Amino acid sequence: MGKSGCRMSRRVIVILVTCLAGGRAVAEDTVLVDTHTVIRTISGNPIGINFNYLRDDNHNRPAGSPSIQSVMKQMNVQWVRYPGGEKSDWHFFSTPPYQKADPKVLTYNKSRYYKSVNNQDVLDFDEYILYLREFAGRAYVVVPYESYERSNKTKEEFIEHAVAWVRYANIRKNYAVKYWEIGNENWGRKTGSASEIAHVAKEFSQAMKSVDSSIKVGCSGIAREWCKTLLEIAGEDIDFVAVSNYWGWEKSFEYYRGAENVLLDEEARNAAQAIKESPHSDRIKVIVSEFGSITWTPDTWPDLNNLGHAIVSFDLAGQLLCNNSVEYAMLWGTRYMHGAVEKNWYALDNHNEILPAGQPLAIWGRFLKSKMVKASGPKRSRCFASFDPRTKALTVFIINKDTESRKVSIEVRATSHFRTADVYQFTGTGEADMEPTWSQVANVKTSDNVMKGVELPGTSITVLDMREN
């Protein structure tokens, strides 16, 4: 794991698997898992990440650093959004006649992205596809769109570029890029009203699909009413609604700790409800193009790359995995612009080592199975479970939000008989710890699908990977 923030623990954490003291049973909280109650069936790993094309080229890393492809493979990442976030709206993959991938940063009124290119080897579109192929990644591309006032580019110029990009990717190069998002967070920065953006999306989609009718085209939305307007106008022409699902606005980890069953995927739910109320509910899905525990309110909860933010992101990813309306979701992000890895929008450090913000992706990627099944636990906890009926493997994920360690019993309802469990923990000195540890702490035996005395450190994630043999 990453030596910058998620070092492997050398210490021993004792996991008790019996709770008899002086001949008397000690009362414990119980985690219940029911493999018969399937919440969602999953194909592959729908949780991915945002790349930063301005900084993610391997040539920008110090000598001896692992490649970003190898790290993505290690994390079992499949979906990768490119070029990533707001910078997408200031990026042209090439210039006319669009014969090669030669990225250009729009300079009008947005000098910070232009300046960031200096002394950096930019990851162009062809390189992005090459990287994906090295870890069986899936492409998700954002074509730029901005208002003329902010970009000095007309809508027609943006559409011409989008059409050329589809033609280059899928006709000229046969890359078979399926998913295309029109602009990044079009509801922000006065890009346009919901109605205006919906008409723009309609034009973009029709033009892009005239080149390749097999592609899926989507547009971003925010809140239920915005998405409703988007669907009323452009619903026949788009295939998904993209949302940014962050949690933490004017909140804190203390709020999260004390709130029971807090919903973190509210933006995804709002978009899903708008889709459900539209005539297109049988076809259109939600894609969470960005997600994470980012507050933007440093006085309430500083956006630091620590255990608390990582736990909330892990919980959010779990809720998105259980949401049948969400097709894919991508963490924000590999890294941002200025190299401040102490901020929690950095999943990787400057050496491509996994930081706390990236650890939720690594954990889900390693243990995710084909069925999300029902799991419940005591107060101040959040539980998830993932089951593979074919291999008879089950993974239970337990977030202990409490500051104190505690013991729980785990009871599994299944036709399988689980005999062993590898136990892993992501923990530290508290939610503010910027160097939490991830390690395997035990291998234990189970009895009649019951484990007793499983110790959960305070403010931690415990993972139990259970098998029949």
ZAMARGU-4260 file (C-alpha; in steps of 0.2 Angstrom, whole numbers, plus 5000, padded with zeros to 4 digits):
<rodrens>
0) 5000/5000/5000 | 5005/5018/4999 | 5019/5023/5010 | 5013/5041/5011 | 4997/5038/5020
5) 4991/5020/5020 | 5006/5011/5026 | 5005/4993/5031 | 5004/4991/5050 | 5017/4981/5059
10) 5008/4979/5075 | 4996/4965/5080 | 4978/4969/5082 | 4969/4955/5092 | 4953/4949/5086
15) 4944/4939/5099 | 4933/4925/5092 | 4926/4919/5109 | 4916/4929/5121 | 4916/4918/5136
20) 4922/4926/5152 | 4921/4916/5168 | 4908/4905/5160 | 4896/4919/5156 | 4892/4925/5139
25) 4896/4944/5137 | 4882/4953/5128 | 4888/4960/5111 | 4880/4971/5097 | 4876/4960/5082
30) 4879/4962/5064 | 4866/4952/5053 | 4870/4947/5035 | 4857/4939/5024 | 4864/4932/5008
35) 4846/4928/5003 | 4841/4946/5002 | 4850/4953/4986 | 4850/4972/4985 | 4859/4973/4969
40) 4867/4962/4956 | 4883/4969/4949 | 4894/4966/4934 | 4912/4970/4936 | 4916/4985/4947
45) 4905/5000/4944 | 4916/5011/4955 | 4929/5021/4946 | 4939/5037/4947 | 4943/5054/4938
50) 4959/5056/4930 | 4968/5073/4928 | 4975/5073/4911 | 4986/5088/4915 | 4995/5078/4928
55) 4993/5059/4927 | 5005/5055/4913 | 5018/5044/4921 | 5032/5055/4914 | 5027/5068/4928
60) 5031/5055/4942 | 5048/5054/4950 | 5059/5039/4944 | 5055/5023/4952 | 5037/5027/4954
65) 5024/5013/4950 | 5014/5017/4934 | 4997/5024/4936 | 4991/5009/4926 | 4998/4997/4939
70) 4990/5006/4953 | 4973/5006/4944 | 4975/4987/4942 | 4980/4985/4960 | 4964/4994/4965
75) 4954/4985/4952 | 4948/5001/4945 | 4938/4999/4928 | 4929/5016/4925 | 4940/5031/4922
80) 4933/5048/4918 | 4944/5059/4906 | 4950/5072/4905 | 4942/5075/4922 | 4931/5088/4930
85) 4930/5107/4926 | 4946/5106/4916 | 4936/5096/4903 | 4927/5111/4898 | 4944/5120/4894
90) 4951/5105/4884 | 4951/5101/4866 | 4958/5084/4862 | 4965/5091/4846 | 4963/5105/4833
95) 4956/5105/4815 | 4957/5094/4805 | 4958/5083/4821 | 4970/5070/4813 | 4979/5066/4829
100) 4977/5067/4848 | 4985/5084/4852 | 4977/5092/4867 | 4975/5111/4868 | 4970/5120/4884
105) 4958/5135/4880 | 4966/5151/4887 | 4952/5163/4887 | 4949/5170/4904 | 4955/5154/4912
110) 4974/5155/4914 | 4976/5143/4929 | 4973/5128/4917 | 4984/5135/4904 | 4998/5139/4917
115) 4997/5121/4924 | 5003/5114/4907 | 5020/5121/4910 | 5033/5108/4914 | 5020/5094/4913
120) 5018/5080/4901 | 5000/5081/4897 | 4991/5064/4895 | 4983/5065/4878 | 4968/5055/4872
125) 4978/5041/4863 | 4989/5038/4879 | 4973/5038/4890 | 4966/5024/4879 | 4983/5015/4880
130) 4983/5016/4899 | 4966/5009/4900 | 4970/4994/4890 | 4984/4990/4902 | 4972/4987/4916
135) 4956/4983/4907 | 4949/5000/4910 | 4933/5007/4903 | 4933/5024/4894 | 4921/5038/4900
140) 4924/5054/4891 | 4919/5072/4894 | 4917/5083/4879 | 4919/5102/4883 | 4905/5115/4883
145) 4905/5132/4891 | 4896/5148/4888 | 4903/5160/4875 | 4905/5173/4888 | 4917/5162/4898
150) 4926/5153/4884 | 4925/5164/4868 | 4920/5149/4859 | 4903/5147/4851 | 4891/5132/4854
155) 4894/5127/4836 | 4913/5126/4839 | 4910/5115/4854 | 4898/5104/4844 | 4910/5103/4829
160) 4924/5097/4841 | 4913/5084/4850 | 4908/5077/4833 | 4926/5076/4828 | 4931/5067/4844
165) 4918/5054/4842 | 4924/5051/4824 | 4942/5051/4828 | 4939/5039/4843 | 4927/5026/4836
170) 4928/5028/4817 | 4946/5032/4814 | 4954/5023/4829 | 4941/5010/4833 | 4942/5013/4851
175) 4924/5009/4854 | 4921/5023/4867 | 4904/5020/4873 | 4900/5034/4886 | 4901/5053/4882
180) 4896/5066/4894 | 4892/5084/4888 | 4901/5097/4898 | 4906/5096/4916 | 4893/5102/4929
185) 4884/5113/4917 | 4873/5119/4931 | 4887/5129/4938 | 4897/5144/4934 | 4882/5152/4924
190) 4885/5140/4910 | 4866/5141/4906 | 4849/5138/4914 | 4842/5120/4915 | 4831/5124/4899
195) 4846/5131/4890 | 4857/5116/4894 | 4844/5104/4890 | 4843/5111/4872 | 4862/5111/4871
200) 4862/5093/4876 | 4849/5088/4863 | 4859/5096/4849 | 4876/5088/4855 | 4868/5071/4856
205) 4860/5071/4839 | 4876/5077/4831 | 4887/5065/4840 | 4876/5050/4837 | 4875/5055/4818
210) 4893/5049/4818 | 4891/5033/4829 | 4873/5029/4834 | 4879/5015/4846 | 4886/5028/4859
215) 4878/5033/4875 | 4877/5052/4878 | 4873/5060/4894 | 4872/5077/4902 | 4874/5084/4920
220) 4861/5089/4932 | 4858/5095/4950 | 4843/5093/4961 | 4826/5085/4955 | 4819/5100/4946
225) 4834/5103/4936 | 4835/5085/4931 | 4816/5085/4927 | 4818/5100/4915 | 4833/5091/4907
230) 4823/5075/4904 | 4807/5085/4898 | 4817/5093/4884 | 4832/5081/4880 | 4825/5064/4887
235) 4823/5056/4870 | 4841/5060/4865 | 4851/5057/4881 | 4855/5040/4889 | 4860/5045/4906
240) 4860/5060/4919 | 4877/5063/4927 | 4878/5070/4944 | 4891/5076/4956 | 4888/5068/4973
245) 4898/5075/4987 | 4894/5074/5005 | 4899/5086/5019 | 4893/5103/5014 | 4892/5113/5030
250) 4893/5096/5040 | 4907/5088/5050 | 4913/5070/5054 | 4905/5073/5071 | 4888/5075/5062
255) 4891/5059/5053 | 4896/5050/5068 | 4881/5055/5077 | 4868/5053/5063 | 4860/5036/5061
260) 4857/5029/5044 | 4863/5045/5036 | 4860/5046/5017 | 4875/5051/5008 | 4869/5048/4990
265) 4856/5061/4990 | 4861/5069/4973 | 4860/5052/4965 | 4843/5049/4973 | 4836/5066/4967
270) 4841/5062/4949 | 4834/5045/4950 | 4817/5051/4956 | 4817/5063/4941 | 4820/5049/4929
275) 4807/5038/4938 | 4794/5052/4935 | 4799/5054/4917 | 4793/5044/4902 | 4811/5037/4900
280) 4812/5028/4917 | 4815/5011/4908 | 4830/5017/4898 | 4839/5031/4907 | 4851/5028/4921
285) 4861/5039/4934 | 4880/5040/4932 | 4889/5048/4947 | 4903/5057/4937 | 4911/5063/4953
290) 4909/5058/4971 | 4918/5060/4988 | 4918/5067/5005 | 4922/5085/5001 | 4915/5099/5011
295) 4921/5115/5003 | 4918/5123/5020 | 4935/5122/5029 | 4929/5131/5045 | 4916/5116/5048
300) 4927/5101/5042 | 4943/5104/5034 | 4946/5095/5017 | 4961/5085/5023 | 4967/5068/5017
305) 4963/5059/5033 | 4954/5044/5040 | 4937/5053/5043 | 4935/5059/5025 | 4941/5042/5019
310) 4927/5033/5030 | 4914/5044/5023 | 4919/5041/5005 | 4919/5022/5008 | 4902/5023/5015
315) 4896/5034/5001 | 4903/5021/4988 | 4894/5007/4997 | 4878/5017/4996 | 4880/5020/4978
320) 4884/5001/4975 | 4867/4997/4983 | 4858/5010/4973 | 4850/5001/4958 | 4848/5018/4949
325) 4866/5021/4948 | 4875/5013/4933 | 4893/5019/4937 | 4901/5031/4950 | 4919/5039/4949
330) 4928/5045/4964 | 4936/5063/4963 | 4950/5060/4959 | 4968/5054/4956 | 4975/5071/4960
335) 4971/5090/4958 | 4981/5104/4951 | 4993/5110/4964 | 5001/5095/4971 | 4994/5098/4989
340) 4992/5080/4993 | 4987/5084/5011 | 4970/5088/5003 | 4957/5074/5002 | 4955/5076/4983
345) 4971/5067/4981 | 4969/5048/4980 | 4987/5046/4974 | 5003/5055/4980 | 5016/5062/4969
350) 5024/5044/4968 | 5007/5036/4963 | 5006/5028/4981 | 4988/5026/4988 | 4983/5040/5000
355) 4969/5039/5013 | 4957/5046/5000 | 4961/5032/4988 | 4960/5018/5000 | 4940/5016/4999
360) 4942/5013/4981 | 4956/5000/4984 | 4945/4991/4997 | 4930/4990/4987 | 4939/4985/4971
365) 4948/4971/4980 | 4933/4963/4989 | 4918/4968/4978 | 4908/4953/4973 | 4893/4950/4961
370) 4879/4953/4974 | 4876/4967/4986 | 4866/4958/5000 | 4857/4964/5015 | 4867/4969/5031
375) 4863/4978/5047 | 4872/4983/5062 | 4871/4992/5079 | 4870/5010/5082 | 4885/5021/5076
380) 4890/5008/5063 | 4887/5006/5044 | 4887/4988/5037 | 4888/4982/5019 | 4890/4964/5012
385) 4895/4957/4995 | 4892/4939/4990 | 4897/4928/4976 | 4885/4913/4974 | 4896/4904/4962
390) 4912/4904/4973 | 4902/4904/4990 | 4913/4919/4995 | 4906/4933/5006 | 4914/4949/5012
395) 4907/4959/5026 | 4911/4978/5028 | 4909/4986/5045 | 4911/5005/5049 | 4913/5008/5067
400) 4909/5027/5068 | 4911/5027/5087 | 4927/5034/5095 | 4929/5019/5106 | 4933/5001/5101
405) 4919/4988/5103 | 4915/4970/5100 | 4902/4963/5089 | 4895/4946/5084 | 4892/4943/5066
410) 4878/4931/5061 | 4876/4926/5043 | 4860/4918/5035 | 4865/4908/5020 | 4864/4891/5013
415) 4883/4891/5013 | 4893/4886/5028 | 4908/4898/5030 | 4922/4891/5040 | 4936/4904/5039
420) 4938/4923/5038 | 4952/4934/5034 | 4951/4950/5044 | 4957/4967/5038 | 4956/4984/5046
425) 4958/5002/5041 | 4961/5012/5056 | 4971/5025/5065 | 4972/5037/5080 | 4955/5045/5075
430) 4946/5054/5061 | 4960/5067/5059 | 4974/5054/5057 | 4982/5058/5040 | 4992/5042/5041
435) 4980/5028/5044 | 4985/5010/5042 | 4977/4996/5031 | 4982/4978/5035 | 4977/4960/5038
440) 4975/4958/5056 | 4969/4940/5058 | 4963/4924/5050 | 4949/4916/5061 | 4937/4902/5061
445) 4919/4903/5061 | 4906/4892/5069 | 4889/4889/5061 | 4890/4905/5052 | 4893/4915/5068
450) 4908/4925/5073 | 4908/4931/5091 | 4920/4944/5099 | 4925/4953/5083 | 4934/4969/5089
455) 4931/4985/5080 | 4944/4999/5083 | 4936/5016/5086 | 4934/5026/5070 | 4938/5012/5058
460) 4933/5000/5044 | 4934/4981/5047 | 4933/4969/5032 | 4929/4951/5035 | 4932/4940/5019
465) 4923/4924/5022 | 4925/4907/5013 | 4918/4890/5015 | 4935/4882/5015
</rodrens>
